[in-house]
Amino acid sequence: MQIQIDSREKSRAIKKIVEEFERQDVRYFVSKLYVGDYINMERPLVIIDRKQNIAEIAANATSGHKRVKKELERLDEMGAKMYFLIEQDRIDGKPITCLEDIMLWEPKYGEIIGERVYRILKSWEYKHNIEYVFCCKRNTGKEIIRLLRTENSHDN
C-alpha cells in the first residue's frame, strides 16, 4: 500500500501518523489532493478527511459550510467514498462511538450546539457517500491504515 497525504496537512500535526506508517512499513508521499487528506493509491476512490476534533468539523459544518459543500460535490463527481476521521473520543469523559453522540457536545465558546452540528452532518451523510469514524489521537495512524487497507472500496 502507498498512501498519498495532502500537502495541506501540517507536518507537526501528522508526525505520529507518519511514524505509524513507517512502523507498519506503509509507503507514503505528500502531494496536494483534490479531495480529503489521505488516499491509498491502489484504491483512490476511498478517501479520508481527518478532523482534529469535533470543534473542527463543527466549524466546517457551520462557518465553513460552502467550502465543504464544494468538496463534497467533487467527491460525488468522482464517485468516491469519504470517511471523516474525527480525533476526539470523549465528551464529558464519555466515549464517542457514533454520530449521535455529537448531540451532547457543547463548545467552550460560541453559539454552535451539538444538535445543530449533528443535523448538518447527518444531512451530509444522507446526500453523499460519507461515513464518520471516531478515534483517539494516538490511534489515528492505525485507523487510517485500517480504513484505507480493508474498508469497503466495493461500496463506491
Protein Blocks (a to p, Z undefined) as FASTA:
>chain_A
ZZdddfkbcfklmmmmmmmmmmnopacdddddfedjbdcfklmmbccdddfbfklmmmmm
mmmmmmmmmmmmmmmmnopacdddddbfbeehiacfbfklmmmpccfbdjbdfklmmmmm
mmmmmmpccddddddfklmmmmmmmmmmmmcfklZZ
